[in-house]
């Protein structure tokens, strides 16, 4: 590889903003703090450039064989179904962009959240999905795969396992 892609937010200071642990402050923080965007840099540290922009956070990018990038984003603007009325928290879905960041398309649609994409050696995208369907209240995060064109999203193990109750950091 010759480049690194990553999510980054330009903070106003080296201290977290006031209220960052208080979920009732999420709405205010969403409008007063810079969200996370996707950046790319050469391995030698040159050529830093911002790829995504806008009001929503974009994070956890992974390169695709086509040269595009898949990433997690709050752009779907869905709220978590287990949320309380005074909390402003959004779910994330997977998106794909070309290297310019000008052509972003939604890859997954999930009201509960898709996270932590990783491109497998065979070109599929593995990711974790927060989901309540066919599950008890606690066994909620499972591993899914999807093709880079958004087709054939499917759960590995079909979600019917109880240990471990949550999986993260999908790898080939």
ROROKE-729943 format. One record per residue: residue number from 1; residue in one letter; x, y, z of N, C-alpha, C in turn. Coordinates in Angstrom, 2 decimals. Layout:
! residues N
(NUM, A, (X, Y, Z), (X, Y, Z), (X, Y, Z))
...
END
This chain:
! residues 172
(1, X, (0.81, -1.19, 0.00), (0.00, 0.00, 0.00), (0.85, 1.25, 0.00))
(2, X, (0.30, 2.29, -0.55), (1.00, 3.58, -0.60), (0.24, 4.69, 0.10))
(3, X, (-1.00, 4.39, 0.50), (-1.84, 5.42, 1.14), (-2.51, 4.86, 2.38))
(4, X, (-2.94, 5.77, 3.24), (-3.68, 5.41, 4.45), (-4.96, 6.24, 4.45))
(5, X, (-6.08, 5.59, 4.71), (-7.37, 6.29, 4.80), (-7.86, 6.15, 6.24))
(6, X, (-8.41, 7.24, 6.79), (-8.79, 7.24, 8.19), (-9.87, 8.29, 8.46))
(7, X, (-10.57, 8.13, 9.58), (-11.54, 9.11, 10.02), (-10.91, 10.05, 11.03))
(8, X, (-11.25, 11.34, 10.95), (-10.63, 12.34, 11.82), (-11.57, 13.52, 11.98))
(9, X, (-11.62, 14.07, 13.19), (-12.38, 15.29, 13.46), (-11.42, 16.36, 13.94))
(10, X, (-11.51, 17.53, 13.36), (-10.68, 18.66, 13.78), (-11.26, 19.23, 15.07))
(11, X, (-10.62, 18.95, 16.18), (-11.11, 19.40, 17.48), (-10.70, 20.85, 17.73))
(12, X, (-11.52, 21.54, 18.51), (-11.23, 22.93, 18.86), (-10.10, 23.03, 19.88))
(13, X, (-9.90, 21.96, 20.65), (-8.82, 21.93, 21.63), (-8.43, 20.49, 21.88))
(14, X, (-7.46, 20.30, 22.77), (-7.05, 18.93, 23.09), (-7.90, 18.33, 24.20))
(15, X, (-8.91, 19.04, 24.65), (-9.84, 18.57, 25.67), (-11.18, 18.24, 25.01))
(16, X, (-11.89, 17.21, 25.48), (-13.22, 16.93, 24.94), (-14.16, 18.11, 25.18))
(17, X, (-15.12, 18.34, 24.31), (-16.06, 19.45, 24.52), (-16.95, 19.19, 25.73))
(18, X, (-17.40, 20.25, 26.34), (-18.29, 20.14, 27.50), (-19.53, 19.33, 27.12))
(19, X, (-19.88, 18.39, 27.97), (-21.08, 17.59, 27.75), (-20.88, 16.38, 26.87))
(20, X, (-19.66, 16.04, 26.50), (-19.44, 14.95, 25.54), (-19.89, 13.59, 26.06))
(21, X, (-19.96, 13.40, 27.36), (-20.44, 12.13, 27.91), (-21.93, 12.17, 28.26))
(22, X, (-22.56, 13.30, 28.12), (-23.97, 13.47, 28.45), (-24.79, 13.34, 27.17))
(23, X, (-25.51, 12.23, 27.04), (-26.24, 11.97, 25.79), (-27.31, 13.01, 25.51))
(24, X, (-27.75, 13.75, 26.52), (-28.74, 14.81, 26.26), (-28.09, 15.99, 25.55))
(25, X, (-26.76, 16.02, 25.48), (-26.05, 17.12, 24.82), (-25.70, 16.80, 23.36))
(26, X, (-26.03, 15.60, 22.90), (-25.65, 15.17, 21.56), (-26.14, 16.11, 20.47))
(27, X, (-27.38, 16.58, 20.58), (-27.93, 17.47, 19.55), (-27.11, 18.76, 19.47))
(28, X, (-26.82, 19.36, 20.62), (-26.03, 20.59, 20.63), (-24.63, 20.34, 20.07))
(29, X, (-23.99, 19.27, 20.50), (-22.65, 18.97, 20.03), (-22.61, 18.69, 18.53))
(30, X, (-23.67, 18.07, 18.02), (-23.73, 17.78, 16.59), (-23.71, 19.07, 15.76))
(31, X, (-24.18, 20.15, 16.34), (-24.24, 21.41, 15.61), (-23.12, 22.39, 15.95))
(32, X, (-22.34, 22.09, 16.98), (-21.28, 23.02, 17.38), (-19.88, 22.45, 17.24))
(33, X, (-19.74, 21.16, 17.07), (-18.43, 20.53, 16.93), (-18.28, 19.94, 15.54))
(34, X, (-17.07, 19.96, 15.03), (-16.77, 19.40, 13.71), (-17.01, 17.89, 13.75))
(35, X, (-17.79, 17.34, 12.81), (-17.97, 15.89, 12.78), (-16.71, 15.21, 12.23))
(36, X, (-16.68, 13.91, 12.34), (-15.58, 13.12, 11.80), (-15.74, 13.03, 10.28))
(37, X, (-14.64, 13.22, 9.56), (-14.64, 13.09, 8.10), (-13.55, 12.10, 7.69))
(38, X, (-13.63, 11.62, 6.46), (-12.64, 10.70, 5.93), (-11.50, 11.50, 5.30))
(39, X, (-10.27, 11.12, 5.66), (-9.06, 11.73, 5.11), (-8.18, 10.63, 4.53))
(40, X, (-7.27, 11.04, 3.66), (-6.30, 10.11, 3.09), (-4.94, 10.80, 3.07))
(41, X, (-3.88, 10.02, 3.29), (-2.51, 10.55, 3.29), (-1.58, 9.49, 2.71))
(42, X, (-0.52, 9.92, 2.08), (0.50, 8.99, 1.61), (1.26, 8.43, 2.80))
(43, X, (1.87, 7.25, 2.64), (2.59, 6.62, 3.73), (3.70, 7.49, 4.30))
(44, X, (4.28, 8.35, 3.46), (5.37, 9.21, 3.94), (4.85, 10.50, 4.60))
(45, X, (3.53, 10.62, 4.76), (2.95, 11.78, 5.41), (2.61, 12.94, 4.49))
(46, X, (2.92, 12.83, 3.23), (2.60, 13.89, 2.27), (1.22, 13.66, 1.67))
(47, X, (0.69, 14.68, 1.05), (-0.54, 14.53, 0.27), (-1.80, 14.39, 1.10))
(48, X, (-1.83, 14.92, 2.32), (-3.03, 14.83, 3.14), (-4.19, 15.53, 2.44))
(49, X, (-5.33, 14.83, 2.35), (-6.51, 15.45, 1.75), (-7.77, 14.93, 2.42))
(50, X, (-8.75, 15.81, 2.51), (-10.04, 15.46, 3.08), (-10.92, 14.92, 1.95))
(51, X, (-11.56, 13.78, 2.20), (-12.38, 13.14, 1.17), (-13.86, 13.42, 1.36))
(52, X, (-14.38, 13.30, 2.57), (-15.80, 13.56, 2.80), (-15.98, 14.86, 3.57))
(53, X, (-17.18, 15.39, 3.51), (-17.52, 16.61, 4.24), (-19.00, 16.58, 4.55))
(54, X, (-19.48, 17.59, 5.25), (-20.90, 17.66, 5.56), (-21.16, 17.65, 7.05))
(55, X, (-22.44, 17.59, 7.40), (-22.85, 17.70, 8.80), (-22.79, 16.40, 9.58))
(56, X, (-22.64, 15.25, 8.91), (-22.67, 13.95, 9.58), (-21.27, 13.38, 9.70))
(57, X, (-21.06, 12.56, 10.71), (-19.77, 11.90, 10.90), (-19.62, 10.73, 9.94))
(58, X, (-18.45, 10.63, 9.34), (-18.03, 9.54, 8.47), (-16.77, 8.94, 9.09))
(59, X, (-16.72, 7.64, 9.27), (-15.57, 7.05, 9.95), (-15.35, 5.61, 9.52))
(60, X, (-14.30, 5.02, 10.03), (-13.94, 3.61, 9.81), (-13.87, 3.23, 8.33))
(61, X, (-13.10, 3.95, 7.52), (-13.02, 3.62, 6.09), (-12.17, 2.39, 5.81))
(62, X, (-12.47, 1.76, 4.69), (-11.68, 0.63, 4.20), (-11.63, 0.73, 2.67))
(63, X, (-10.47, 0.49, 2.10), (-10.33, 0.50, 0.64), (-11.02, -0.71, 0.04))
(64, X, (-11.61, -0.51, -1.13), (-12.21, -1.60, -1.90), (-11.31, -1.92, -3.09))
(65, X, (-11.39, -3.12, -3.65), (-10.55, -3.48, -4.80), (-10.71, -2.52, -5.99))
(66, X, (-11.87, -1.88, -6.11), (-12.14, -0.96, -7.22), (-11.43, 0.38, -7.07))
(67, X, (-10.84, 0.64, -5.89), (-10.25, 1.94, -5.61), (-11.19, 2.84, -4.83))
(68, X, (-12.46, 2.42, -4.72), (-13.41, 3.17, -3.90), (-13.13, 2.87, -2.43))
(69, X, (-13.88, 3.54, -1.57), (-13.75, 3.32, -0.13), (-15.13, 3.09, 0.47))
(70, X, (-15.25, 2.09, 1.32), (-16.46, 1.89, 2.11), (-16.20, 2.51, 3.48))
(71, X, (-17.24, 3.04, 4.09), (-17.09, 3.64, 5.41), (-18.42, 3.64, 6.14))
(72, X, (-18.35, 3.86, 7.44), (-19.53, 3.99, 8.28), (-19.90, 5.46, 8.36))
(73, X, (-21.21, 5.75, 8.35), (-21.63, 7.14, 8.42), (-22.98, 7.27, 9.11))
(74, X, (-23.18, 8.43, 9.72), (-24.47, 8.79, 10.31), (-25.40, 9.43, 9.28))
(75, X, (-25.00, 9.50, 8.02), (-25.77, 10.17, 6.98), (-27.21, 9.68, 6.86))
(76, X, (-27.47, 8.45, 7.29), (-28.83, 7.91, 7.20), (-29.79, 8.66, 8.10))
(77, X, (-29.27, 9.28, 9.16), (-30.06, 10.09, 10.11), (-31.16, 9.28, 10.81))
(78, X, (-30.95, 7.98, 10.95), (-31.89, 7.15, 11.70), (-31.55, 7.25, 13.18))
(79, X, (-32.56, 7.19, 14.01), (-32.34, 7.20, 15.45), (-32.43, 5.78, 15.98))
(80, X, (-31.67, 5.50, 17.00), (-31.70, 4.18, 17.61), (-33.09, 3.89, 18.19))
(81, X, (-33.61, 2.70, 17.98), (-34.96, 2.38, 18.46), (-35.02, 2.20, 19.97))
(82, X, (-33.90, 1.95, 20.61), (-33.90, 1.79, 22.06), (-33.56, 3.10, 22.76))
(83, X, (-33.63, 4.18, 22.03), (-33.26, 5.48, 22.55), (-34.33, 6.05, 23.46))
(84, X, (-33.93, 6.97, 24.29), (-34.86, 7.70, 25.13), (-35.22, 9.00, 24.43))
(85, X, (-36.36, 9.57, 24.76), (-36.86, 10.75, 24.04), (-35.93, 11.95, 24.12))
(86, X, (-35.17, 12.10, 25.19), (-34.30, 13.27, 25.33), (-32.88, 13.03, 24.81))
(87, X, (-32.67, 11.95, 24.09), (-31.34, 11.65, 23.56), (-31.36, 11.78, 22.04))
(88, X, (-30.31, 12.36, 21.51), (-30.16, 12.50, 20.06), (-28.98, 11.66, 19.61))
(89, X, (-29.24, 10.41, 19.29), (-28.18, 9.52, 18.84), (-28.60, 8.92, 17.51))
(90, X, (-27.71, 8.91, 16.57), (-28.05, 8.34, 15.28), (-27.37, 6.99, 15.10))
(91, X, (-27.99, 6.18, 14.29), (-27.40, 4.92, 13.87), (-26.46, 5.20, 12.72))
(92, X, (-25.64, 4.25, 12.41), (-24.75, 4.35, 11.25), (-25.12, 3.29, 10.24))
(93, X, (-24.91, 3.59, 8.98), (-25.02, 2.63, 7.90), (-23.72, 2.69, 7.11))
(94, X, (-23.53, 1.75, 6.19), (-22.33, 1.74, 5.36), (-22.58, 2.51, 4.08))
(95, X, (-21.56, 3.21, 3.64), (-21.59, 4.00, 2.41), (-20.33, 3.71, 1.62))
(96, X, (-20.35, 4.05, 0.35), (-19.19, 3.91, -0.53), (-18.98, 5.24, -1.24))
(97, X, (-17.72, 5.62, -1.41), (-17.39, 6.81, -2.19), (-16.24, 6.52, -3.13))
(98, X, (-16.17, 7.28, -4.20), (-15.01, 7.21, -5.08), (-13.89, 8.01, -4.40))
(99, X, (-12.66, 7.93, -4.89), (-11.55, 8.61, -4.23), (-11.71, 10.13, -4.13))
(100, X, (-12.54, 10.73, -4.96), (-12.73, 12.18, -4.89), (-13.68, 12.59, -3.77))
(101, X, (-14.49, 11.65, -3.29), (-15.50, 11.96, -2.28), (-16.74, 12.62, -2.85))
(102, X, (-16.81, 12.76, -4.16), (-17.93, 13.45, -4.80), (-19.12, 12.55, -5.09))
(103, X, (-18.90, 11.25, -5.12), (-19.97, 10.32, -5.48), (-20.17, 9.33, -4.34))
(104, X, (-20.96, 9.72, -3.35), (-21.24, 8.88, -2.19), (-22.57, 8.17, -2.40))
(105, X, (-22.59, 6.87, -2.13), (-23.85, 6.13, -2.22), (-24.00, 5.24, -1.00))
(106, X, (-25.24, 5.07, -0.57), (-25.53, 4.24, 0.59), (-25.42, 2.78, 0.20))
(107, X, (-24.73, 2.01, 1.03), (-24.50, 0.60, 0.75), (-25.45, -0.30, 1.53))
(108, X, (-25.73, 0.02, 2.79), (-26.64, -0.77, 3.61), (-27.74, 0.12, 4.16))
(109, X, (-28.84, -0.50, 4.50), (-29.96, 0.22, 5.11), (-30.38, -0.58, 6.34))
(110, X, (-30.14, -0.01, 7.50), (-30.43, -0.69, 8.75), (-30.78, 0.37, 9.80))
(111, X, (-31.93, 0.25, 10.40), (-32.35, 1.25, 11.39), (-31.55, 1.16, 12.68))
(112, X, (-30.91, 0.03, 12.95), (-30.19, -0.16, 14.20), (-28.70, 0.11, 14.11))
(113, X, (-28.09, -0.01, 12.96), (-26.70, 0.37, 12.81), (-25.78, -0.70, 12.24))
(114, X, (-24.96, -0.28, 11.29), (-23.91, -1.11, 10.70), (-22.59, -0.40, 10.96))
(115, X, (-21.58, -1.18, 11.39), (-20.34, -0.58, 11.87), (-19.11, -1.35, 11.43))
(116, X, (-17.96, -0.72, 11.53), (-16.63, -1.32, 11.42), (-16.41, -2.16, 10.16))
(117, X, (-16.59, -1.59, 8.98), (-16.37, -2.37, 7.76), (-14.90, -2.72, 7.55))
(118, X, (-14.69, -3.85, 6.92), (-13.35, -4.31, 6.56), (-13.46, -5.09, 5.25))
(119, X, (-12.58, -4.81, 4.32), (-12.60, -5.52, 3.04), (-11.87, -6.84, 3.18))
(120, X, (-12.59, -7.92, 2.90), (-12.00, -9.24, 2.94), (-11.13, -9.49, 1.71))
(121, X, (-10.28, -10.50, 1.77), (-9.40, -10.85, 0.67), (-10.19, -11.19, -0.60))
(122, X, (-11.43, -11.69, -0.45), (-12.23, -12.06, -1.62), (-13.05, -10.88, -2.17))
(123, X, (-12.88, -9.68, -1.61), (-13.58, -8.50, -2.10), (-14.87, -8.17, -1.39))
(124, X, (-15.40, -9.12, -0.62), (-16.60, -8.82, 0.17), (-16.26, -7.85, 1.29))
(125, X, (-17.25, -7.13, 1.76), (-17.08, -6.25, 2.90), (-17.69, -6.93, 4.11))
(126, X, (-16.89, -7.15, 5.13), (-17.39, -7.66, 6.39), (-17.66, -6.49, 7.31))
(127, X, (-18.68, -6.60, 8.14), (-19.01, -5.51, 9.06), (-19.83, -6.06, 10.21))
(128, X, (-19.98, -5.28, 11.25), (-20.83, -5.68, 12.36), (-22.16, -4.97, 12.24))
(129, X, (-23.21, -5.66, 12.60), (-24.57, -5.11, 12.53), (-25.22, -5.22, 13.89))
(130, X, (-25.75, -4.11, 14.34), (-26.54, -4.07, 15.57), (-27.97, -4.36, 15.15))
(131, X, (-28.54, -5.42, 15.69), (-29.87, -5.80, 15.23), (-30.62, -6.57, 16.30))
(132, X, (-31.91, -6.37, 16.33), (-32.77, -7.03, 17.30), (-33.56, -8.19, 16.70))
(133, X, (-33.66, -8.29, 15.40), (-34.47, -9.30, 14.74), (-34.00, -10.70, 15.11))
(134, X, (-34.92, -11.55, 15.54), (-34.66, -12.95, 15.90), (-33.60, -13.10, 16.97))
(135, X, (-33.52, -12.13, 17.89), (-32.49, -12.18, 18.92), (-33.09, -11.76, 20.25))
(136, X, (-32.45, -12.19, 21.32), (-32.87, -11.69, 22.63), (-32.40, -10.26, 22.78))
(137, X, (-32.69, -9.63, 23.88), (-32.32, -8.23, 24.07), (-30.81, -8.02, 24.13))
(138, X, (-30.03, -9.03, 24.47), (-28.60, -8.83, 24.68), (-27.74, -9.28, 23.51))
(139, X, (-28.16, -10.28, 22.75), (-27.30, -10.82, 21.68), (-27.57, -10.04, 20.40))
(140, X, (-26.93, -8.89, 20.28), (-27.38, -7.93, 19.28), (-26.37, -7.57, 18.21))
(141, X, (-25.11, -7.88, 18.37), (-24.14, -7.47, 17.37), (-23.55, -8.70, 16.71))
(142, X, (-23.72, -8.81, 15.40), (-23.24, -9.97, 14.68), (-22.44, -9.54, 13.46))
(143, X, (-21.80, -10.51, 12.83), (-21.00, -10.23, 11.65), (-21.83, -10.47, 10.40))
(144, X, (-21.77, -9.50, 9.50), (-22.45, -9.57, 8.21), (-21.44, -9.36, 7.09))
(145, X, (-21.84, -9.73, 5.88), (-21.06, -9.42, 4.69), (-21.98, -8.80, 3.65))
(146, X, (-21.40, -8.02, 2.76), (-22.13, -7.42, 1.65), (-21.14, -7.23, 0.49))
(147, X, (-21.65, -7.33, -0.71), (-20.81, -7.04, -1.88), (-20.62, -5.53, -2.00))
(148, X, (-19.54, -5.08, -2.63), (-19.31, -3.64, -2.76), (-20.39, -2.89, -3.54))
(149, X, (-21.24, -3.62, -4.27), (-22.34, -2.95, -4.98), (-23.62, -2.91, -4.14))
(150, X, (-23.55, -3.44, -2.91), (-24.69, -3.40, -2.00), (-25.59, -4.62, -2.07))
(151, X, (-25.28, -5.58, -2.91), (-26.12, -6.77, -3.03), (-25.64, -7.87, -2.08))
(152, X, (-26.54, -8.81, -1.85), (-26.30, -10.03, -1.08), (-25.79, -9.78, 0.34))
(153, X, (-26.36, -8.80, 1.01), (-26.06, -8.62, 2.44), (-26.60, -9.84, 3.18))
(154, X, (-25.77, -10.43, 4.04), (-26.18, -11.65, 4.72), (-25.40, -11.78, 6.02))
(155, X, (-26.04, -12.38, 7.01), (-25.39, -12.63, 8.30), (-24.59, -13.91, 8.25))
(156, X, (-23.41, -13.88, 8.80), (-22.63, -15.10, 9.01), (-23.21, -15.77, 10.26))
(157, X, (-23.33, -17.06, 10.27), (-23.92, -17.84, 11.37), (-25.42, -17.60, 11.50))
(158, X, (-26.00, -16.80, 10.64), (-27.44, -16.51, 10.64), (-27.93, -16.03, 12.00))
(159, X, (-27.03, -15.46, 12.78), (-27.33, -14.79, 14.04), (-27.78, -15.70, 15.17))
(160, X, (-27.72, -16.99, 14.99), (-28.24, -17.87, 16.02), (-27.13, -18.47, 16.87))
(161, X, (-26.37, -17.63, 17.51), (-25.39, -18.08, 18.49), (-25.44, -17.11, 19.67))
(162, X, (-25.04, -17.60, 20.83), (-25.16, -16.76, 22.02), (-23.82, -16.41, 22.66))
(163, X, (-22.76, -17.07, 22.29), (-21.44, -16.74, 22.82), (-20.44, -16.69, 21.69))
(164, X, (-19.73, -15.61, 21.54), (-19.85, -14.38, 22.31), (-21.11, -13.61, 21.92))
(165, X, (-21.57, -12.73, 22.82), (-22.82, -12.01, 22.56), (-22.63, -10.82, 21.65))
(166, X, (-21.40, -10.39, 21.44), (-21.14, -9.27, 20.55), (-19.81, -9.49, 19.86))
(167, X, (-19.75, -9.20, 18.57), (-18.54, -9.39, 17.78), (-18.14, -8.06, 17.15))
(168, X, (-16.85, -7.83, 17.07), (-16.33, -6.62, 16.45), (-15.04, -6.94, 15.72))
(169, X, (-14.57, -5.97, 14.93), (-13.28, -6.04, 14.27), (-13.20, -7.23, 13.31))
(170, X, (-14.04, -7.22, 12.31), (-14.13, -8.26, 11.30), (-12.84, -8.31, 10.48))
(171, X, (-12.32, -9.50, 10.25), (-11.13, -9.69, 9.43), (-11.27, -10.97, 8.61))
(172, X, (-10.49, -11.06, 7.52), (-10.53, -12.27, 6.70), (-10.12, -13.48, 7.53))
END
